[in-house]
Amino acid sequence: EEGCIRPGGGMPDSCSRCSFLGRDMSYASLNSIEEGYTEWLAEYPSMLECFSVFLDKAAGKKLALFLDYDGTLTPIVNDPNCAFMPEDTRAVLKELAALVPTAIISGRCLEKVEGFVQLKELFYAGSHGLDIKGPQEGQYALSDEAECAYQPAASYYSTMNEVYELLVAGMAHIKGSSVEHNKYSISAHYRNCKPEDMEEVKDVVQRIVDSSPDLMITQGKKVFEVRPNVAWNKGKALLFLMERLGFAQSTDALPLYIGDDRTDEDAFKVLLESGRGIGILVSRKPRQTSAQYTLRDPREVYAFLQKLGVWAAAGTNGEALLESRSQLEARFAEAEGAEKGL
């Protein structure tokens, strides 16, 4: 597995300050409301606050769950190597994966995100969907793993190795910068750089991309990413997995995608243009999106997944609603009470 090295030496020496710390992690700005956020919520409602909308859309449907990792299942942290998943999030994902097909679609390399999540029952798509594999265990595991394995940019692997070396050399003098090898994409992080150094990081990345028509650049949260210039993204990965699940032409399938990054917009757009499915953007800041609903942060994602697990465990996935709404709400309250230790 490739690691995240530190050309500028600006990353923390320890992971203790950037770990999730269970549910007690301090969000300094949790109580602050970004300007315009209330008005934005009117257009992109909270999926937690209107879970009944999900119940309506999911009635009689077969759910397929897709999630980004960083910023969605775990907060963005200063050191990419410290983006550890909380045990309670892992537990609820494991429960869900036993009930509905569940996939992680991440910009990280497949091996790295799989190492963070540590669940063999999930589908994984690393490098923004450029490296896909199916579950190794559980009811959705395929008898032949090759049926789900797909690497549309496999021929670019040596090129990405070269890009990695060029970025490491080119950014070595930029304090706080780091380069992460994600197999079919290379990330140039500037989260720990001085604001005035961001442009220098961008210039280094841009020069490398401009040197080859085989490369393209995208920008995420405090990161520039160099990828093969191929017509593939998280939206294409979602469609590929839906096809492998037998849901490509199914009218009773309900794909649900949760993500926080600009690259997740490709998946939101696929769902929006298809006229089916639910896109949920994780964001505390108002912004244009092709998602229909929102959640504020990974803690709200966890709370939503809890509710989703209660719904799925109640036997409503793809079947007639077996319990009344009041009974489901009682189960939601019971689950929330157990989480709080009440």
C-alpha positions in Angstrom: 0.0 0.0 0.0 1.3 3.4 -0.9 1.6 5.9 2.0 1.3 9.6 2.3 4.7 11.1 2.5 5.5 14.6 3.6 7.6 16.6 1.2 7.3 19.8 3.2 7.3 18.2 6.6 4.2 19.9 7.8 2.1 17.1 8.9 1.5 16.4 12.6 3.9 13.9 14.3 1.0 12.1 16.0 -2.5 11.0 15.0 -3.9 11.8 18.4 -5.1 15.3 17.6 -6.7 14.4 14.3 -8.5 11.1 15.2 -12.2 11.1 15.4 -12.3 10.4 19.2 -15.6 8.6 18.9 -18.6 10.9 19.2 -16.9 13.4 21.4 -14.7 15.1 18.8 -14.9 18.8 19.1 -16.4 20.7 16.2 -15.4 24.3 16.9 -18.0 25.7 14.5 -20.8 23.2 15.2 -23.1 25.9 16.6 -22.3 28.5 14.0 -24.6 28.8 11.0 -23.0 29.7 7.7 -24.5 32.8 6.2 -27.5 31.8 4.0 -27.6 28.3 5.4 -31.2 28.5 6.5 -32.3 29.7 3.1 -30.2 27.0 1.4 -31.9 24.3 3.6 -35.2 25.4 2.1 -34.0 24.3 -1.3 -31.9 21.3 -0.1 -33.7 20.0 3.0 -32.0 17.9 5.7 -32.6 14.2 5.1 -32.6 13.7 8.9 -35.4 16.2 9.3 -37.5 14.8 6.5 -36.9 11.1 6.8 -40.6 10.5 6.0 -39.7 11.6 2.4 -37.2 8.7 2.2 -39.9 6.4 3.6 -42.3 7.5 0.8 -39.6 7.1 -1.9 -38.4 3.8 -0.6 -41.8 2.1 -0.3 -41.7 -1.1 -2.4 -38.1 -0.3 -3.6 -34.8 -2.2 -3.4 -32.2 0.1 -1.8 -28.6 0.3 -3.0 -26.4 2.5 -0.7 -23.3 4.3 -2.0 -21.1 6.5 0.2 -18.0 8.6 -0.1 -15.4 8.2 2.7 -13.5 11.3 3.7 -15.8 14.1 4.9 -18.7 11.7 4.8 -18.1 8.7 7.1 -15.2 10.5 8.9 -14.2 14.1 9.2 -11.6 15.7 7.0 -8.3 15.6 9.1 -5.0 17.3 8.7 -3.1 14.0 8.1 -4.8 11.8 5.4 -3.3 8.7 7.1 -5.3 9.5 10.3 -8.8 9.4 8.8 -9.9 6.6 11.0 -13.5 5.3 11.0 -15.3 5.3 14.4 -16.3 1.8 15.6 -19.9 2.7 15.9 -20.0 3.9 12.2 -18.3 0.6 11.2 -20.9 -1.3 13.2 -23.9 0.4 11.6 -22.3 -0.1 8.1 -21.8 -3.8 8.8 -25.5 -4.1 9.8 -26.6 -2.2 6.7 -24.4 -4.3 4.4 -26.2 -7.4 5.6 -29.5 -5.9 4.5 -28.8 -3.8 1.4 -25.9 -3.7 -1.1 -23.5 -1.1 0.3 -20.5 0.5 -1.5 -17.8 3.0 -0.7 -16.7 5.2 -3.7 -13.7 7.1 -2.7 -10.8 9.1 -4.1 -8.4 7.0 -2.0 -6.7 4.0 -3.4 -8.9 0.9 -3.0 -6.5 -0.8 -0.6 -6.3 2.3 1.6 -10.0 2.9 2.0 -10.6 -0.8 2.4 -8.1 -0.7 5.2 -9.9 2.2 6.9 -13.3 0.6 6.7 -12.3 -3.0 7.4 -15.5 -4.6 6.2 -15.4 -7.5 3.7 -19.2 -7.3 3.0 -18.9 -4.0 1.1 -18.3 -3.1 -2.6 -15.3 -0.7 -2.9 -14.4 1.7 -5.7 -11.1 3.5 -5.1 -9.3 6.2 -7.1 -12.7 8.0 -7.8 -14.2 4.8 -9.2 -11.1 3.8 -11.3 -10.5 0.6 -9.2 -13.5 -1.5 -8.3 -14.0 -4.7 -6.5 -17.0 -6.6 -5.0 -17.6 -8.0 -1.5 -15.6 -10.9 -0.3 -18.3 -12.0 2.2 -22.0 -11.7 2.8 -25.1 -12.2 0.7 -23.9 -9.8 -2.1 -20.5 -11.5 -2.6 -20.2 -12.9 -6.2 -19.0 -16.4 -6.7 -16.5 -15.0 -9.2 -14.9 -11.8 -7.9 -13.7 -11.0 -11.4 -17.4 -10.3 -12.3 -17.2 -7.1 -10.3 -13.5 -6.2 -10.6 -12.9 -3.3 -13.0 -10.0 -1.0 -13.7 -10.7 1.3 -16.7 -7.4 3.1 -16.3 -5.1 0.1 -15.6 -2.8 1.0 -18.5 -2.0 4.3 -16.8 -0.5 2.8 -13.6 3.1 3.4 -14.6 2.3 6.9 -15.7 0.7 7.6 -12.2 3.9 6.3 -10.6 5.9 8.9 -12.6 3.5 11.7 -11.7 3.9 10.7 -8.0 7.7 11.0 -8.2 7.5 14.3 -10.1 5.1 15.8 -7.5 7.2 14.6 -4.6 10.3 16.3 -6.1 8.4 19.4 -7.2 6.7 20.1 -3.8 9.6 19.1 -1.5 10.4 22.7 -0.7 6.7 23.7 0.1 6.3 23.5 3.8 3.2 21.7 5.0 2.5 20.0 1.6 2.2 16.3 1.1 1.7 13.9 -1.8 -0.5 10.8 -1.6 -0.4 7.9 -4.1 -3.9 6.6 -4.7 -2.9 4.2 -7.4 -4.9 5.7 -10.3 -4.9 9.2 -8.9 -2.3 11.3 -7.1 -3.3 13.8 -4.5 -1.3 17.0 -3.8 -2.4 18.1 -0.3 -2.0 21.8 0.8 -4.3 21.8 3.9 -1.3 22.4 6.2 0.4 25.0 3.9 0.3 28.7 4.4 -2.5 30.3 2.3 0.0 32.0 0.1 1.7 28.7 -0.8 -1.5 27.2 -2.3 -0.8 28.8 -5.6 2.7 27.4 -5.7 1.3 23.9 -5.1 -1.2 24.5 -7.9 1.6 25.7 -10.3 3.6 22.5 -9.7 0.6 20.3 -10.3 -0.5 22.3 -13.4 3.0 22.1 -15.0 2.9 18.3 -14.7 -0.6 18.0 -16.1 0.2 20.4 -19.0 3.1 18.1 -20.0 0.8 15.3 -21.0 -2.6 15.0 -22.7 -3.1 11.8 -20.8 -3.6 13.7 -17.5 -6.3 15.8 -16.0 -6.5 17.8 -12.7 -9.5 18.2 -10.3 -9.7 20.1 -7.1 -11.1 18.9 -3.8 -11.0 20.1 -0.3 -7.5 21.5 0.2 -6.2 19.1 -2.4 -5.4 19.0 -6.1 -5.7 15.6 -7.8 -4.0 14.3 -10.9 -5.9 11.6 -12.7 -5.8 9.8 -16.1 -7.7 11.7 -18.7 -10.4 9.0 -19.2 -14.2 9.3 -19.4 -14.8 7.8 -15.9 -15.8 9.2 -12.6 -17.9 8.4 -9.5 -21.1 8.6 -11.5 -19.8 6.0 -14.0 -18.7 3.8 -11.1 -22.2 4.0 -9.5 -23.8 3.0 -12.8 -21.3 0.1 -13.2 -22.1 -1.2 -9.7 -25.9 -0.8 -10.4 -25.4 -3.0 -13.5 -23.5 -5.6 -11.6 -26.2 -5.7 -9.0 -28.8 -6.3 -11.7 -30.4 -2.9 -11.0 -29.5 -1.1 -14.3 -32.9 -1.3 -15.9 -34.8 -2.0 -12.7 -37.7 0.4 -11.9 -38.0 -0.9 -8.4 -34.4 -0.1 -7.4 -33.6 3.0 -5.3 -29.9 4.1 -5.4 -28.9 6.4 -2.6 -25.6 8.3 -2.7 -24.1 10.3 0.2 -21.0 12.4 -0.4 -19.4 15.8 0.5 -16.8 16.4 -2.3 -17.0 18.1 -5.7 -16.2 14.7 -7.3 -19.4 13.3 -5.8 -21.4 15.7 -8.0 -20.9 13.3 -10.9 -22.8 10.7 -8.9 -25.5 13.2 -7.9 -25.9 14.2 -11.5 -26.4 10.6 -12.7 -29.2 10.2 -10.1 -30.8 13.5 -11.0 -30.7 12.9 -14.7 -32.0 9.4 -14.4 -35.0 10.6 -12.4 -34.6 8.0 -9.8 -32.5 7.7 -6.6 -31.6 10.1 -3.9 -28.5 12.3 -3.7 -27.4 13.6 -0.3 -24.7 16.3 0.0 -22.8 16.5 3.3 -22.0 20.1 3.8 -22.2 22.9 6.4 -21.8 25.6 3.7 -24.4 26.6 1.1 -23.3 25.6 -2.4 -24.8 24.6 -5.7 -25.3 20.9 -6.0 -27.1 18.2 -8.0 -28.1 16.5 -4.8 -31.6 16.8 -3.6 -31.0 16.6 0.2 -28.3 17.4 2.7 -26.7 16.4 6.0 -24.4 18.7 7.9 -21.4 16.5 8.8 -20.3 12.9 9.5 -22.2 12.8 12.8 -25.5 13.5 10.9 -24.5 10.9 8.4 -24.1 8.4 11.2 -27.5 9.4 12.6 -29.1 8.9 9.2 -27.5 5.5 8.7 -28.8 4.5 12.1 -32.3 5.3 10.9 -31.7 3.6 7.7 -30.6 0.5 9.5 -33.8 0.5 11.7 -35.9 0.8 8.5 -34.0 -2.0 6.7 -34.1 -4.3 9.7 -37.9 -3.7 10.0 -38.2 -5.7 6.8 -39.3 -2.8 4.6 -36.6 -3.1 1.9 -38.3 -4.0 -1.3 -41.4 -5.2 0.4 -44.7 -3.8 1.6 -44.4 -1.6 4.6 -44.7 -4.1 7.5 -45.1 -1.6 10.3 -46.9 1.7 10.6 -45.0 5.0 10.6 -45.7 5.4 14.3 -44.1 2.0 15.0 -41.0 2.9 12.9 -40.7 6.3 14.7 -40.8 4.5 18.0 -38.0 2.2 16.8 -36.0 5.3 15.8 -36.5 6.9 19.2 -35.5 3.6 20.9 -32.3 3.4 18.8 -31.4 7.0 19.6 -32.0 6.4 23.3 -29.8 3.4 23.2 -27.0 5.5 21.5 -27.3 8.1 24.3 -27.3 5.4 27.0 -30.8 6.3 28.2 
